[in-house]
Structures are given as structure tokens and as C-alpha cells.
């Protein structure tokens, strides 16, 4: 028999399903919500439902949107000749926060991972190739993550896109700002050396 009332135990069980939330954190959150004003709990519940029901994939880039086409794809100021390919919507958001990229995006919704059963047909690759057919796009920037799967995905896409006469580039990988060279792993140092540029 649990010392927790059933509704509280049920909430903890649901919170544990969230990524990065263990039982202790879920319990702490549940007790916090129990002490919170009812109106604030209602606002949280309403925001969760609104997010779930009101968010869809953009029909062009497959990023997150409220409308059929997202604001980034609709923005005429963005450079339509460059598409940045990312694995997931949070990657798009991170790049957008940098303020350094002013082209369009394409979200794959994953990366090639044969051991996990994820192949090309499971990603938005066909849709990407369709976007390249009218000749508007001159460059595809591959911004997949620097993992084995991310590198394999970038290489696969590069081999598909280059024959179309579209320039394929890759984001640089290496040492982050503020990092010490002596503490960097060999793979990071290798990528930093490969990505070196003139000053």
C-alpha cells in the first residue's frame, strides 16, 4: 500500500515518462503542483493541451508551426537559395537563436541509425530532394549532429545532393568558445584541425 494518495501517485507516474525526469524530480514537481494555486495548475494544463493540439509540422520544412506553413518559410527576407538541414526541431531553434543563419531550413526528424531500424525512408529525405528540383536552391548546409549517425546521415545526403548540381556544405565542428585544448578529446581536436580557416 502506497503512502501517496492515488491522484498524486498517478501524476508522478506520468511525470516520470518525461525525458530527464526521474522519480525524485517527478515527486518534487508533483508536490510543487499540489501546493500551487489551482488557477496556475489550470493554466499549465491548458498550455499543455494547447501545445499538443495547436502545433503541427510545416508542410515545407517540417519544422514546428501553428499554421500550415511556418513563419520562417513564409518570411520573404530569408535567403531561399540556401537550405540548412537539421535532425530535429530543437536543432533548428538553436541555430535560429544564434542569429547567424538567414536561409531556409529542412528538418529530417531523425538521423540514419540502421542498428535502431532507422533508414532513409524513415526521414524527410524525399521531401528535401523535392525542394531541390526547381533550381532555386544553390546550397544545402548539412547541420546534423557530430555523432556517428549524424556524420553518416550527412555523408548519405551529400552523395544524393551533389549529383543535382547543388553545393553541399557542412557546419564546422571543433572546440567550443572558452574550452581548453588540453582537455579536449581527440575526435573534437581532429574536427577542429580539419575545420581550420584563414585569419
C-alpha positions in Angstrom: 0.0 0.0 0.0 1.4 3.4 -1.0 1.6 6.3 1.4 0.7 8.6 -1.5 -2.9 9.4 -2.5 -3.8 7.8 -5.8 -4.1 11.0 -7.8 -0.6 12.2 -6.6 0.9 8.8 -7.4 -0.7 8.8 -10.9 0.8 12.3 -11.6 4.2 11.1 -10.5 3.9 8.1 -12.9 3.1 10.4 -15.8 5.9 12.9 -15.0 8.5 10.1 -14.9 7.7 9.4 -18.5 9.2 12.8 -19.5 12.8 12.7 -20.6 15.3 13.6 -17.9 12.8 13.3 -15.1 13.5 10.6 -12.6 11.2 9.6 -9.7 12.7 12.1 -7.2 12.3 15.0 -9.6 8.8 13.8 -10.6 7.8 13.6 -6.9 9.2 17.1 -6.2 7.3 18.5 -9.2 4.1 16.8 -8.1 4.3 18.2 -4.6 5.1 21.6 -6.0 2.0 21.5 -8.2 0.0 20.3 -5.2 1.0 23.5 -3.3 0.4 25.7 -6.3 -2.8 27.8 -6.7 -5.5 26.0 -8.6 -5.6 28.7 -11.3 -1.8 28.2 -12.1 -2.3 24.4 -12.4 -5.2 25.0 -14.8 -3.1 27.4 -16.9 -0.4 24.7 -17.0 -2.9 22.0 -18.1 -4.4 24.4 -20.6 -0.9 25.3 -22.1 -0.1 21.6 -22.4 -3.3 20.8 -24.3 -2.9 24.0 -26.5 0.7 22.9 -27.4 -0.4 19.4 -28.2 -3.5 20.4 -30.2 -2.2 23.6 -31.8 1.3 22.6 -33.0 1.8 20.9 -36.4 4.6 20.3 -38.9 5.2 22.9 -41.5 4.3 21.5 -44.9 7.5 22.9 -46.4 10.4 22.5 -43.9 8.8 20.1 -41.4 9.7 22.5 -38.5 7.1 23.3 -35.9 4.3 25.6 -36.8 0.8 26.8 -35.8 -0.2 27.2 -39.4 0.2 25.0 -42.4 3.4 26.9 -43.3 5.8 28.2 -40.6 6.8 31.8 -40.2 10.4 31.1 -41.3 9.3 29.6 -44.7 6.8 32.5 -45.2 9.4 35.2 -44.5 10.4 36.8 -47.8 13.6 38.2 -46.2 15.1 34.8 -45.8 17.5 33.5 -48.4 15.6 30.9 -50.4 18.8 29.7 -52.2 20.3 28.1 -49.0 18.7 25.3 -47.0 20.1 24.2 -43.7 19.3 20.6 -42.9 18.9 19.6 -39.2 17.9 16.4 -37.4 15.1 17.7 -35.2 13.1 20.9 -34.4 15.2 21.8 -31.3 18.3 21.9 -33.6 16.5 24.5 -35.8 15.6 26.6 -32.8 19.2 26.5 -31.6 20.6 27.6 -34.9 17.9 30.3 -35.2 18.9 31.6 -31.7 22.5 32.1 -33.0 21.2 34.8 -35.4 23.9 33.7 -37.9 21.8 31.8 -40.4 19.4 33.7 -42.7 18.3 31.0 -45.2 15.6 28.3 -45.0 15.5 25.1 -43.1 14.6 21.4 -43.6 14.0 19.1 -40.6 14.7 15.4 -41.1 13.0 14.2 -37.9 15.9 11.9 -37.1 19.1 10.5 -38.5 20.2 7.3 -40.1 20.6 4.7 -37.5 20.5 1.2 -39.0 21.0 -0.5 -35.7 17.9 1.2 -34.4 16.0 0.4 -37.6 16.0 4.0 -38.9 16.7 4.1 -42.6 16.3 6.8 -45.3 12.6 6.0 -45.8 12.0 7.0 -42.1 13.4 10.5 -42.6 12.1 13.5 -44.6 14.8 13.0 -47.3 12.4 12.6 -50.2 10.8 15.9 -49.3 14.2 17.6 -49.2 15.1 16.3 -52.7 11.8 17.5 -54.0 12.6 21.0 -52.7 15.8 21.0 -54.8 14.1 20.2 -58.1 13.1 23.7 -59.2 16.7 25.1 -59.3 16.1 27.8 -56.6 18.4 26.2 -54.0 22.1 26.6 -54.7 23.5 25.4 -51.4 22.5 22.8 -48.8 24.2 23.2 -45.4 24.2 19.9 -43.5 23.9 20.6 -39.8 23.4 17.1 -38.5 24.9 16.4 -35.1 28.6 15.4 -34.8 27.8 11.8 -33.9 28.5 8.6 -35.9 24.8 8.6 -37.0 24.8 12.3 -37.8 28.0 12.0 -39.8 26.6 9.0 -41.7 23.4 11.0 -42.4 25.4 14.0 -43.7 27.5 11.7 -46.0 24.4 10.0 -47.3 22.7 13.3 -48.1 25.8 14.7 -49.7 26.0 11.7 -52.1 22.4 12.3 -53.0 22.5 16.0 -53.5 25.9 16.7 -55.2 24.8 15.0 -58.5 21.9 17.5 -58.6 24.5 20.3 -59.1 23.7 21.8 -55.7 26.6 22.9 -53.5 26.8 20.8 -50.3 28.5 22.3 -47.2 28.9 21.0 -43.6 28.9 23.0 -40.4 32.3 23.1 -38.7 32.9 21.1 -35.6 35.6 21.7 -33.1 36.4 23.4 -29.8 33.7 25.5 -28.3 34.5 29.0 -27.1 36.1 29.0 -23.7 37.3 25.4 -24.0 40.9 24.4 -23.2 42.8 22.5 -25.8 44.5 20.2 -23.3 41.1 18.9 -22.1 39.5 18.3 -25.5 39.0 14.7 -26.7 40.9 13.5 -29.8 37.9 13.5 -32.0 37.0 17.1 -31.2 40.6 18.2 -31.7 40.7 16.3 -35.1 37.5 18.1 -36.2 38.9 21.4 -35.1 42.0 20.9 -37.2 40.0 19.8 -40.2 37.8 22.8 -40.0 40.6 25.4 -39.7 40.3 28.5 -41.8 42.4 31.5 -42.8 42.6 34.5 -40.4 
